[in-house]
Amino acid sequence: MERQIFIQKSNGETELFKFEKLRQSLLSSGANKDTVDTIVAKIQKEVYDGMSSNSIYKKAFALLKKHNKISASRYSLKRAIFDLGPTGYPFERLVGALLKEKGFQTQVSVILNGECVTHEIDVLAEKEGFVYAIECKFHSDPKGSSNVKVPLYINSRFLDIQKQWNSNPNNKTHLKQGWLVTNTRFTEDAINYGRRIGLTLLSWDYPKNNGLKANIDSLALYPVTALTTLTKKEKHLLMDENIILVKELKHGKKTMQKIGISELRMQRVLNEVEKLCHL
């Protein structure tokens, strides 16, 4: 029988540590059962009451990285998205890329006139004659969440833009819906409000089995911050060069040379890129 251990979450709360949850998270990264069993067994010996969830993650990640770097990259996805900060622009690019993979035509950071004022829209997406205005709420703090005030504000902006867009005879498309995307979570009130008014919400794990994580995994659209073969400094230098997605490095040799990555290391990076993105 597994002993009961209470750990400290990133938000300061204490909860019972569930070894099965760790096991499932490792399995979902693509690690095989033997590797997962080995890692969980080691964590079981080292975990203690009051240990932080972040410390457990770091131990599991380090062990997984020794066995399978590609699985480690997938396992680190949530942290990798936080590392896209501090600005929200790389996150907006990631959301735009996800929609593009789903058949939308997308633009990032668009200024639109509303009936009352002008608005900056993070991502404007169009498909089959319908347009969607998407607001991206990036949190650099894992404790951050979007409460009901956020969709209230976003919906008021959307309605202002929608009136202007759909009354303009020059527009051949229909501005149909507003979306709100975050890398953390929504409160229950925010979700209920979004459902009631028809505002599409997308968070790390909402909707269930179709949240941000599920979409990134299924489309293999990982951020460069997920790569294990790059240093933190190199990742941020690449983002400064507007390379946000792992798959963009397939044709990014010149950029990697520009930031000082050697030919030998570049080949290691490209090898990880190929495996992670199924290229």
Secondary structure, 3 states (H helix, E strand, C coil): CCCCCEEECCCCCEEECCHHHHHHHHHHCCCCHHHHHHHHHHHHHHCCCCCEHHHHHHHHHHHHHHHCHHHHHHHCHHHHHHCCCCCCHHHHHHHHHHHHHCCCEEEEEEEEECCCCEEEEEEEEEECCEEEEEEEECCCCCCCEECCHHHHHHHHHHHHHHHHHHHCCCCCCEEEEEEEEECCEECHHHHHHHHHHCCEEECCCCCCCCCHHHHHHHHCCCEHHHCCCCCHHHHHHHHHCCCCEHHHHHHCHHHHHHCCCCHHHHHHHHHHHHHHHCC
